[in-house]
Amino acid sequence: MHENEISEKIIGAAIEVHRILDPGLLESVYEDALCHELYLRGTKFTRQQNVLIPYKGTKLGTDLRLDLLVEDKVIVDLKAKEKLSPIDKPKLLTYLRLSNKHLGLIINFHSELLCNGVERVVNKLEK
């Protein structure tokens, strides 16, 4: 399945979570709910996966963690804040580059309309 198809599934699941829970909760609540919604929809994911840094033939451990990796292709960075900070997109791009993935989504559940809270970040994504 292509990254764009996976992102449609993720966004659909996130919209359902947002519809039920509304804005204003902690990020961890949305993460739990989104994971449950993805599970109900039969979508594979991993949570809080460490990001290793490939360096001179070895993998360096770091404190970097992905919120979600969906279908081993799309990284999801969850937020629940009034406004994204200038570092949010570069941080996700770093995760994409270090993980050799091509598409990431920032999903900010604090947005009144979730469609306004979704940002796509790409790293050499092929069509």
PyMOL CGO cylinders between C-alpha atoms (Angstrom):
from pymol import cmd
from pymol.cgo import CYLINDER

trace = [
    CYLINDER, 0.00, 0.00, 0.00, 1.34, 3.46, -0.93, 0.3, 1, 1, 1, 1, 1, 1,
    CYLINDER, 1.34, 3.46, -0.93, 2.01, 6.08, 1.73, 0.3, 1, 1, 1, 1, 1, 1,
    CYLINDER, 2.01, 6.08, 1.73, -0.80, 8.30, 0.41, 0.3, 1, 1, 1, 1, 1, 1,
    CYLINDER, -0.80, 8.30, 0.41, -3.36, 5.53, 0.90, 0.3, 1, 1, 1, 1, 1, 1,
    CYLINDER, -3.36, 5.53, 0.90, -2.09, 4.89, 4.40, 0.3, 1, 1, 1, 1, 1, 1,
    CYLINDER, -2.09, 4.89, 4.40, -2.29, 8.59, 5.24, 0.3, 1, 1, 1, 1, 1, 1,
    CYLINDER, -2.29, 8.59, 5.24, -5.95, 8.64, 4.15, 0.3, 1, 1, 1, 1, 1, 1,
    CYLINDER, -5.95, 8.64, 4.15, -6.67, 5.82, 6.59, 0.3, 1, 1, 1, 1, 1, 1,
    CYLINDER, -6.67, 5.82, 6.59, -4.81, 7.58, 9.40, 0.3, 1, 1, 1, 1, 1, 1,
    CYLINDER, -4.81, 7.58, 9.40, -6.62, 10.87, 8.80, 0.3, 1, 1, 1, 1, 1, 1,
    CYLINDER, -6.62, 10.87, 8.80, -9.98, 9.09, 8.69, 0.3, 1, 1, 1, 1, 1, 1,
    CYLINDER, -9.98, 9.09, 8.69, -9.24, 7.42, 12.02, 0.3, 1, 1, 1, 1, 1, 1,
    CYLINDER, -9.24, 7.42, 12.02, -8.04, 10.72, 13.51, 0.3, 1, 1, 1, 1, 1, 1,
    CYLINDER, -8.04, 10.72, 13.51, -11.21, 12.51, 12.37, 0.3, 1, 1, 1, 1, 1, 1,
    CYLINDER, -11.21, 12.51, 12.37, -13.29, 9.86, 14.14, 0.3, 1, 1, 1, 1, 1, 1,
    CYLINDER, -13.29, 9.86, 14.14, -11.26, 10.30, 17.34, 0.3, 1, 1, 1, 1, 1, 1,
    CYLINDER, -11.26, 10.30, 17.34, -11.58, 14.10, 17.12, 0.3, 1, 1, 1, 1, 1, 1,
    CYLINDER, -11.58, 14.10, 17.12, -15.33, 13.84, 16.47, 0.3, 1, 1, 1, 1, 1, 1,
    CYLINDER, -15.33, 13.84, 16.47, -15.84, 11.77, 19.61, 0.3, 1, 1, 1, 1, 1, 1,
    CYLINDER, -15.84, 11.77, 19.61, -13.37, 13.40, 22.01, 0.3, 1, 1, 1, 1, 1, 1,
    CYLINDER, -13.37, 13.40, 22.01, -13.29, 17.04, 20.77, 0.3, 1, 1, 1, 1, 1, 1,
    CYLINDER, -13.29, 17.04, 20.77, -10.28, 19.33, 21.35, 0.3, 1, 1, 1, 1, 1, 1,
    CYLINDER, -10.28, 19.33, 21.35, -8.92, 20.11, 24.79, 0.3, 1, 1, 1, 1, 1, 1,
    CYLINDER, -8.92, 20.11, 24.79, -7.51, 16.84, 26.11, 0.3, 1, 1, 1, 1, 1, 1,
    CYLINDER, -7.51, 16.84, 26.11, -3.93, 15.70, 26.65, 0.3, 1, 1, 1, 1, 1, 1,
    CYLINDER, -3.93, 15.70, 26.65, -1.90, 14.35, 23.73, 0.3, 1, 1, 1, 1, 1, 1,
    CYLINDER, -1.90, 14.35, 23.73, -1.60, 10.95, 25.42, 0.3, 1, 1, 1, 1, 1, 1,
    CYLINDER, -1.60, 10.95, 25.42, -5.40, 10.57, 25.44, 0.3, 1, 1, 1, 1, 1, 1,
    CYLINDER, -5.40, 10.57, 25.44, -5.55, 11.17, 21.69, 0.3, 1, 1, 1, 1, 1, 1,
    CYLINDER, -5.55, 11.17, 21.69, -2.67, 8.76, 21.12, 0.3, 1, 1, 1, 1, 1, 1,
    CYLINDER, -2.67, 8.76, 21.12, -4.48, 6.00, 23.02, 0.3, 1, 1, 1, 1, 1, 1,
    CYLINDER, -4.48, 6.00, 23.02, -7.74, 6.67, 21.20, 0.3, 1, 1, 1, 1, 1, 1,
    CYLINDER, -7.74, 6.67, 21.20, -6.10, 6.86, 17.76, 0.3, 1, 1, 1, 1, 1, 1,
    CYLINDER, -6.10, 6.86, 17.76, -4.26, 3.60, 18.37, 0.3, 1, 1, 1, 1, 1, 1,
    CYLINDER, -4.26, 3.60, 18.37, -7.52, 1.94, 19.36, 0.3, 1, 1, 1, 1, 1, 1,
    CYLINDER, -7.52, 1.94, 19.36, -9.26, 3.33, 16.27, 0.3, 1, 1, 1, 1, 1, 1,
    CYLINDER, -9.26, 3.33, 16.27, -6.45, 2.11, 14.01, 0.3, 1, 1, 1, 1, 1, 1,
    CYLINDER, -6.45, 2.11, 14.01, -6.67, -1.31, 15.67, 0.3, 1, 1, 1, 1, 1, 1,
    CYLINDER, -6.67, -1.31, 15.67, -10.44, -1.41, 15.10, 0.3, 1, 1, 1, 1, 1, 1,
    CYLINDER, -10.44, -1.41, 15.10, -9.83, -0.62, 11.43, 0.3, 1, 1, 1, 1, 1, 1,
    CYLINDER, -9.83, -0.62, 11.43, -7.24, -3.40, 11.06, 0.3, 1, 1, 1, 1, 1, 1,
    CYLINDER, -7.24, -3.40, 11.06, -4.36, -0.99, 10.47, 0.3, 1, 1, 1, 1, 1, 1,
    CYLINDER, -4.36, -0.99, 10.47, -0.91, -2.06, 11.70, 0.3, 1, 1, 1, 1, 1, 1,
    CYLINDER, -0.91, -2.06, 11.70, 1.08, 0.37, 13.82, 0.3, 1, 1, 1, 1, 1, 1,
    CYLINDER, 1.08, 0.37, 13.82, 3.79, 0.63, 16.44, 0.3, 1, 1, 1, 1, 1, 1,
    CYLINDER, 3.79, 0.63, 16.44, 3.92, 3.19, 19.24, 0.3, 1, 1, 1, 1, 1, 1,
    CYLINDER, 3.92, 3.19, 19.24, 6.78, 5.12, 20.79, 0.3, 1, 1, 1, 1, 1, 1,
    CYLINDER, 6.78, 5.12, 20.79, 9.42, 3.51, 18.60, 0.3, 1, 1, 1, 1, 1, 1,
    CYLINDER, 9.42, 3.51, 18.60, 13.04, 4.63, 19.12, 0.3, 1, 1, 1, 1, 1, 1,
    CYLINDER, 13.04, 4.63, 19.12, 14.75, 6.36, 16.22, 0.3, 1, 1, 1, 1, 1, 1,
    CYLINDER, 14.75, 6.36, 16.22, 18.31, 5.15, 15.70, 0.3, 1, 1, 1, 1, 1, 1,
    CYLINDER, 18.31, 5.15, 15.70, 20.90, 7.26, 13.92, 0.3, 1, 1, 1, 1, 1, 1,
    CYLINDER, 20.90, 7.26, 13.92, 22.93, 5.47, 11.23, 0.3, 1, 1, 1, 1, 1, 1,
    CYLINDER, 22.93, 5.47, 11.23, 26.50, 6.69, 11.60, 0.3, 1, 1, 1, 1, 1, 1,
    CYLINDER, 26.50, 6.69, 11.60, 29.67, 5.17, 10.10, 0.3, 1, 1, 1, 1, 1, 1,
    CYLINDER, 29.67, 5.17, 10.10, 28.33, 1.64, 9.93, 0.3, 1, 1, 1, 1, 1, 1,
    CYLINDER, 28.33, 1.64, 9.93, 26.63, 1.60, 13.32, 0.3, 1, 1, 1, 1, 1, 1,
    CYLINDER, 26.63, 1.60, 13.32, 23.32, 2.69, 14.78, 0.3, 1, 1, 1, 1, 1, 1,
    CYLINDER, 23.32, 2.69, 14.78, 23.51, 5.25, 17.55, 0.3, 1, 1, 1, 1, 1, 1,
    CYLINDER, 23.51, 5.25, 17.55, 20.78, 5.22, 20.18, 0.3, 1, 1, 1, 1, 1, 1,
    CYLINDER, 20.78, 5.22, 20.18, 19.00, 8.46, 20.99, 0.3, 1, 1, 1, 1, 1, 1,
    CYLINDER, 19.00, 8.46, 20.99, 16.11, 9.80, 23.01, 0.3, 1, 1, 1, 1, 1, 1,
    CYLINDER, 16.11, 9.80, 23.01, 14.15, 10.37, 19.78, 0.3, 1, 1, 1, 1, 1, 1,
    CYLINDER, 14.15, 10.37, 19.78, 10.86, 8.49, 19.67, 0.3, 1, 1, 1, 1, 1, 1,
    CYLINDER, 10.86, 8.49, 19.67, 8.15, 8.29, 17.04, 0.3, 1, 1, 1, 1, 1, 1,
    CYLINDER, 8.15, 8.29, 17.04, 4.62, 8.67, 18.37, 0.3, 1, 1, 1, 1, 1, 1,
    CYLINDER, 4.62, 8.67, 18.37, 3.32, 6.23, 15.76, 0.3, 1, 1, 1, 1, 1, 1,
    CYLINDER, 3.32, 6.23, 15.76, 4.67, 4.35, 12.78, 0.3, 1, 1, 1, 1, 1, 1,
    CYLINDER, 4.67, 4.35, 12.78, 1.76, 3.11, 10.67, 0.3, 1, 1, 1, 1, 1, 1,
    CYLINDER, 1.76, 3.11, 10.67, 2.09, 0.16, 8.28, 0.3, 1, 1, 1, 1, 1, 1,
    CYLINDER, 2.09, 0.16, 8.28, 5.88, 0.58, 8.66, 0.3, 1, 1, 1, 1, 1, 1,
    CYLINDER, 5.88, 0.58, 8.66, 5.69, 3.50, 6.20, 0.3, 1, 1, 1, 1, 1, 1,
    CYLINDER, 5.69, 3.50, 6.20, 4.06, 6.63, 7.65, 0.3, 1, 1, 1, 1, 1, 1,
    CYLINDER, 4.06, 6.63, 7.65, 5.27, 8.44, 10.75, 0.3, 1, 1, 1, 1, 1, 1,
    CYLINDER, 5.27, 8.44, 10.75, 2.61, 10.23, 12.79, 0.3, 1, 1, 1, 1, 1, 1,
    CYLINDER, 2.61, 10.23, 12.79, 3.58, 12.99, 15.21, 0.3, 1, 1, 1, 1, 1, 1,
    CYLINDER, 3.58, 12.99, 15.21, 0.64, 13.79, 17.49, 0.3, 1, 1, 1, 1, 1, 1,
    CYLINDER, 0.64, 13.79, 17.49, 0.04, 17.19, 19.05, 0.3, 1, 1, 1, 1, 1, 1,
    CYLINDER, 0.04, 17.19, 19.05, -2.59, 18.73, 21.31, 0.3, 1, 1, 1, 1, 1, 1,
    CYLINDER, -2.59, 18.73, 21.31, -1.57, 22.35, 21.47, 0.3, 1, 1, 1, 1, 1, 1,
    CYLINDER, -1.57, 22.35, 21.47, -2.94, 25.70, 20.42, 0.3, 1, 1, 1, 1, 1, 1,
    CYLINDER, -2.94, 25.70, 20.42, -0.36, 26.32, 17.71, 0.3, 1, 1, 1, 1, 1, 1,
    CYLINDER, -0.36, 26.32, 17.71, 2.41, 24.29, 16.10, 0.3, 1, 1, 1, 1, 1, 1,
    CYLINDER, 2.41, 24.29, 16.10, 5.89, 25.52, 16.93, 0.3, 1, 1, 1, 1, 1, 1,
    CYLINDER, 5.89, 25.52, 16.93, 8.50, 26.31, 14.26, 0.3, 1, 1, 1, 1, 1, 1,
    CYLINDER, 8.50, 26.31, 14.26, 10.45, 23.16, 15.21, 0.3, 1, 1, 1, 1, 1, 1,
    CYLINDER, 10.45, 23.16, 15.21, 7.59, 20.67, 14.69, 0.3, 1, 1, 1, 1, 1, 1,
    CYLINDER, 7.59, 20.67, 14.69, 8.00, 20.21, 10.92, 0.3, 1, 1, 1, 1, 1, 1,
    CYLINDER, 8.00, 20.21, 10.92, 11.83, 20.04, 10.95, 0.3, 1, 1, 1, 1, 1, 1,
    CYLINDER, 11.83, 20.04, 10.95, 11.62, 17.52, 13.81, 0.3, 1, 1, 1, 1, 1, 1,
    CYLINDER, 11.62, 17.52, 13.81, 9.32, 15.26, 11.79, 0.3, 1, 1, 1, 1, 1, 1,
    CYLINDER, 9.32, 15.26, 11.79, 11.55, 15.64, 8.73, 0.3, 1, 1, 1, 1, 1, 1,
    CYLINDER, 11.55, 15.64, 8.73, 14.49, 14.53, 10.89, 0.3, 1, 1, 1, 1, 1, 1,
    CYLINDER, 14.49, 14.53, 10.89, 12.54, 11.44, 11.95, 0.3, 1, 1, 1, 1, 1, 1,
    CYLINDER, 12.54, 11.44, 11.95, 11.71, 10.70, 8.31, 0.3, 1, 1, 1, 1, 1, 1,
    CYLINDER, 11.71, 10.70, 8.31, 15.31, 11.05, 7.16, 0.3, 1, 1, 1, 1, 1, 1,
    CYLINDER, 15.31, 11.05, 7.16, 16.80, 9.00, 10.00, 0.3, 1, 1, 1, 1, 1, 1,
    CYLINDER, 16.80, 9.00, 10.00, 14.16, 6.27, 9.58, 0.3, 1, 1, 1, 1, 1, 1,
    CYLINDER, 14.16, 6.27, 9.58, 14.38, 6.30, 5.77, 0.3, 1, 1, 1, 1, 1, 1,
    CYLINDER, 14.38, 6.30, 5.77, 10.63, 6.92, 5.51, 0.3, 1, 1, 1, 1, 1, 1,
    CYLINDER, 10.63, 6.92, 5.51, 8.97, 9.17, 2.98, 0.3, 1, 1, 1, 1, 1, 1,
    CYLINDER, 8.97, 9.17, 2.98, 5.78, 10.56, 4.54, 0.3, 1, 1, 1, 1, 1, 1,
    CYLINDER, 5.78, 10.56, 4.54, 4.90, 11.94, 7.92, 0.3, 1, 1, 1, 1, 1, 1,
    CYLINDER, 4.90, 11.94, 7.92, 1.79, 13.52, 9.36, 0.3, 1, 1, 1, 1, 1, 1,
    CYLINDER, 1.79, 13.52, 9.36, 1.56, 16.05, 12.16, 0.3, 1, 1, 1, 1, 1, 1,
    CYLINDER, 1.56, 16.05, 12.16, -1.92, 15.77, 13.63, 0.3, 1, 1, 1, 1, 1, 1,
    CYLINDER, -1.92, 15.77, 13.63, -2.89, 18.52, 16.07, 0.3, 1, 1, 1, 1, 1, 1,
    CYLINDER, -2.89, 18.52, 16.07, -6.02, 17.49, 17.94, 0.3, 1, 1, 1, 1, 1, 1,
    CYLINDER, -6.02, 17.49, 17.94, -6.36, 20.93, 19.50, 0.3, 1, 1, 1, 1, 1, 1,
    CYLINDER, -6.36, 20.93, 19.50, -7.70, 22.34, 16.20, 0.3, 1, 1, 1, 1, 1, 1,
    CYLINDER, -7.70, 22.34, 16.20, -11.40, 23.10, 16.12, 0.3, 1, 1, 1, 1, 1, 1,
    CYLINDER, -11.40, 23.10, 16.12, -11.62, 21.39, 12.72, 0.3, 1, 1, 1, 1, 1, 1,
    CYLINDER, -11.62, 21.39, 12.72, -9.17, 18.53, 12.47, 0.3, 1, 1, 1, 1, 1, 1,
    CYLINDER, -9.17, 18.53, 12.47, -8.64, 19.08, 8.73, 0.3, 1, 1, 1, 1, 1, 1,
    CYLINDER, -8.64, 19.08, 8.73, -6.95, 22.37, 9.75, 0.3, 1, 1, 1, 1, 1, 1,
    CYLINDER, -6.95, 22.37, 9.75, -4.72, 20.49, 12.19, 0.3, 1, 1, 1, 1, 1, 1,
    CYLINDER, -4.72, 20.49, 12.19, -3.14, 18.03, 9.75, 0.3, 1, 1, 1, 1, 1, 1,
    CYLINDER, -3.14, 18.03, 9.75, 0.22, 18.79, 8.16, 0.3, 1, 1, 1, 1, 1, 1,
    CYLINDER, 0.22, 18.79, 8.16, 1.98, 16.52, 5.65, 0.3, 1, 1, 1, 1, 1, 1,
    CYLINDER, 1.98, 16.52, 5.65, 5.76, 16.38, 5.69, 0.3, 1, 1, 1, 1, 1, 1,
    CYLINDER, 5.76, 16.38, 5.69, 7.51, 14.56, 2.85, 0.3, 1, 1, 1, 1, 1, 1,
    CYLINDER, 7.51, 14.56, 2.85, 10.98, 13.17, 2.39, 0.3, 1, 1, 1, 1, 1, 1,
    CYLINDER, 10.98, 13.17, 2.39, 11.57, 12.18, -1.24, 0.3, 1, 1, 1, 1, 1, 1,
    CYLINDER, 11.57, 12.18, -1.24, 8.07, 10.72, -1.62, 0.3, 1, 1, 1, 1, 1, 1,
    CYLINDER, 8.07, 10.72, -1.62, 7.51, 8.96, -4.94, 0.3, 1, 1, 1, 1, 1, 1,
    CYLINDER, 7.51, 8.96, -4.94, 4.10, 8.96, -6.59, 0.3, 1, 1, 1, 1, 1, 1,
]
cmd.load_cgo(trace, "trace")
